[in-house]
Amino acid sequence: MTPPFKREGVGRLCMTTVRIIGAPTDYGANRRGVDMGPSAIRYAGLADQLASAGVEVVDSGDLVVPRAEERDPDTDAPSRGKAKFLRETADVCRRLADNVEQTLADGSVPLALGGDHSIAIGSLVGAARDADIGAVWFDAHADLNTPSTSPSGNVHGMPLAAALGLDEFAESEWANARGLTPENIALVGLRSVDGAEVEAIRDHGFTAYTMSDIDERGITEITEEAMATAGEGVDGVHVSLDLDFLDPKEAPGVGTPVRGGVTYREAHSAMEIVQEADSLRSMELVEVNPTLDQHNETAELSTELAASAFGKRVL
């Protein structure tokens, strides 16, 4: 195992520090329980797994997030379309963005724990402040819906659209990651994409890989291309890992499972390539729902994959 290091000055090496930031939200999802994801991931041994990868770990705890049942999901709906708990999501994402920005300023790598995938808006905004970034989206879904195209109004299906300021999000100061453009985004593992999202992928020039692409070309080649695309001409790459990237047989504890995902070994190979690309700027693990899990195995898997992304190897 070769632990990840970053270079400071000529000939000086120092160990990478990973800062864990919990964002226990379920505002963006339609099934309760995903707000317990950060606790489940920690309980599954995240800190120990990261330490075994050779990184220093700092856990800053969880953001304070009011319970969804205490809020009105339609309080701040947009003028057209629908987006549930949009005001609450904006509040959490603003605070997460500030934490991510400060973590990077301190020289550490932020690792956000969801919660539902809407937290990625905060991760992307924070990582893109005063920097140009790319993003690799490991997910069964494209997350490119907007309030006017979303079938459900759940914001966990909108984070990429929000961060790019598409449609209704164009004037949302809290959501726009201004250092991120579609040319530096790669979506990997797609197998459930709405019609409006297909149009967005084509219209905006996203690089997108379906499971058919992975079947035909292999996870190694696809992930290498994705990291290269995301990393071209930018300051670093944000990696968003939705656990429904994996097949439900491997990761049952997710809110929106889709059959036909990657295997356990393919997921590890993808994360190993993330580390080998040497461009990781920030990362998140999202959509672990312990109420749907079996013996916390999805949370345990997420910790192993995070360790692979930060350099853990068999030899």
DASUL-V182440 format. One record per backbone hydrogen bond with DSSP energy under -1.0 kcal/mol. NH is the residue of the N-H (numbers start at 1). CO is the residue of the C=O. If there is no record, write none. Layout:
nh=NH co=CO
nh=NH co=CO
This chain:
nh=6 co=14
nh=8 co=12
nh=14 co=6
nh=16 co=4
nh=18 co=56
nh=19 co=109
nh=20 co=58
nh=21 co=111
nh=22 co=61
nh=23 co=113
nh=25 co=23
nh=36 co=33
nh=37 co=34
nh=40 co=36
nh=41 co=37
nh=42 co=38
nh=43 co=39
nh=44 co=40
nh=45 co=42
nh=46 co=41
nh=49 co=45
nh=50 co=46
nh=51 co=47
nh=52 co=48
nh=53 co=50
nh=54 co=51
nh=55 co=50
nh=56 co=16
nh=58 co=18
nh=60 co=20
nh=63 co=22
nh=70 co=67
nh=71 co=68
nh=75 co=72
nh=77 co=74
nh=82 co=147
nh=84 co=153
nh=85 co=73
nh=89 co=85
nh=90 co=86
nh=91 co=87
nh=92 co=88
nh=93 co=89
nh=94 co=90
nh=95 co=91
nh=96 co=92
nh=97 co=93
nh=98 co=94
nh=99 co=95
nh=100 co=96
nh=101 co=97
nh=102 co=98
nh=103 co=99
nh=104 co=100
nh=105 co=101
nh=106 co=102
nh=107 co=104
nh=108 co=103
nh=109 co=17
nh=111 co=19
nh=112 co=283
nh=113 co=21
nh=114 co=285
nh=119 co=116
nh=120 co=117
nh=121 co=118
nh=123 co=119
nh=124 co=120
nh=125 co=121
nh=126 co=122
nh=127 co=123
nh=128 co=124
nh=131 co=128
nh=133 co=179
nh=134 co=236
nh=135 co=184
nh=136 co=238
nh=137 co=186
nh=138 co=240
nh=139 co=188
nh=145 co=157
nh=149 co=146
nh=150 co=146
nh=156 co=28
nh=157 co=154
nh=158 co=155
nh=160 co=143
nh=161 co=143
nh=162 co=158
nh=163 co=159
nh=164 co=160
nh=165 co=162
nh=166 co=161
nh=169 co=166
nh=170 co=167
nh=172 co=169
nh=173 co=171
nh=175 co=172
nh=176 co=172
nh=177 co=163
nh=178 co=176
nh=180 co=177
nh=184 co=181
nh=185 co=182
nh=186 co=135
nh=187 co=207
nh=188 co=137
nh=189 co=209
nh=190 co=209
nh=191 co=140
nh=192 co=140
nh=198 co=194
nh=199 co=195
nh=200 co=196
nh=201 co=197
nh=202 co=198
nh=203 co=199
nh=204 co=200
nh=206 co=201
nh=207 co=185
nh=209 co=187
nh=211 co=190
nh=214 co=210
nh=215 co=211
nh=216 co=212
nh=217 co=213
nh=218 co=214
nh=222 co=218
nh=223 co=219
nh=224 co=220
nh=225 co=221
nh=226 co=222
nh=227 co=223
nh=228 co=224
nh=229 co=225
nh=230 co=226
nh=231 co=227
nh=234 co=231
nh=235 co=132
nh=237 co=279
nh=238 co=134
nh=239 co=282
nh=240 co=136
nh=241 co=284
nh=242 co=138
nh=243 co=286
nh=245 co=242
nh=246 co=243
nh=247 co=262
nh=250 co=247
nh=251 co=247
nh=254 co=252
nh=262 co=245
nh=267 co=263
nh=268 co=264
nh=269 co=265
nh=270 co=266
nh=271 co=267
nh=272 co=268
nh=273 co=269
nh=274 co=270
nh=275 co=271
nh=276 co=272
nh=277 co=273
nh=278 co=275
nh=281 co=237
nh=282 co=237
nh=283 co=110
nh=284 co=239
nh=285 co=112
nh=286 co=241
nh=287 co=115
nh=289 co=253
nh=292 co=289
nh=297 co=294
nh=300 co=296
nh=301 co=297
nh=302 co=298
nh=303 co=299
nh=304 co=300
nh=305 co=301
nh=306 co=302
nh=307 co=303
nh=308 co=304
nh=309 co=305
nh=310 co=306
nh=311 co=308
nh=312 co=307
